[in-house]
């Protein structure tokens, strides 16, 4: 059973290879391959039927000539035909000629012989030399006189069509007559050669014309594919809602036209959905921006009144002082949150940032110095290249990005953690990479894909020295993308690294 299973598995694998080969081909290639395969099968069938029919026809003609040659041979020997009445002594008529003379009266290369009591005698070839081998003699004497022609490949003579006849007038004697198959075989070979050449030319011509016809037939489908490619290349995530591409000439009377019409309708639905989404996001951004802007004034007033109340010259009860301190702290935290929401709303709306040469090396030094002063229980390491590195962008926002990453490392890692700020450059393409790496406990793997989304906090993952708004990393990503860069994170226990990649400024204006 194991051997049979293995054999069936190999057979299945072999039969599946053409299907896998076709599956990797284009639709045009599969259509052309199918067309050529069907034509090849049809040509093979026509060729086989023609060959078999012609072979049967030529063999029938040769058999008729063979019967006539056998009758002439017997008549020349004086053997009466079947059913002839002999004389009173019941002896056959005397021969009219010798076997050699009778053989010479046949057409060229006609074989004639007699088998008398199992022994081959009087074998001749008309207008030729007959030298039979022992094997040929054994074959000729072993064949019964059934009266039906048969074909035998004689090693000394070649391929012959033979007829063994037994005449009642000469008991014990079998008359053999044979005609060569040379003409029949030559004709069949010529027909086969012509068929192969004609069918090969037909396949070649069909392949060329079929390729052009299939290409012409699939041209509407290629337009559908080209339109789909153009739509796929559009940055739909950037808020673009217009899809001007449509499949041209989508004739609903054809199958490809029906696909094109359906594709155009789908593009219309997608464009409408994108428009509704863009309008909803625009309303949400306006609401966030307006709410953030409107909340800044009352929050400033709350903070001012809380500070004023704490400065009251008279004695203030401890619980009131604590409450005022909490009001002041929470209002300050809410002010930061409102400012961050306003910044994100402005970035989402596509508000342009300042574009000026910024010394990223100096920003890294300043941000690291500020972080070292704010978190003295951490070890801060700064690794910079030997020369200043400049980018084009908004200095204040880039400083905010570095400050957020270092503040994030300080807040969410325990004291004694090593935080390394590294600045590297590359020439092709000209890019600069800023990485902030810490040796803290790491970020849970399930939290990493959503780490740069808004209001996502990692406080439960790493040791927390204070609360966070959950917008710091979202601001890092938004500002980095606004500068044409990218941000990524890799984290495992003992190693967490945030990497920012920005285009490097290779030429600095003279004014800078």
Helices and strands as residue ranges (DSSP letters): H 2-23, H 27-77, H 99-104, E 111-116, E 119-125, H 134-142, E 150-154, E 158-166, E 173-180, H 182-217, H 219-233, G 236-238, H 255-310, H 318-348, E 356-359, H 360-374, E 379-383, E 390-393, H 395-411, E 418-427, E 430-438, H 445-448, H 472-482, E 486-492, E 495-503
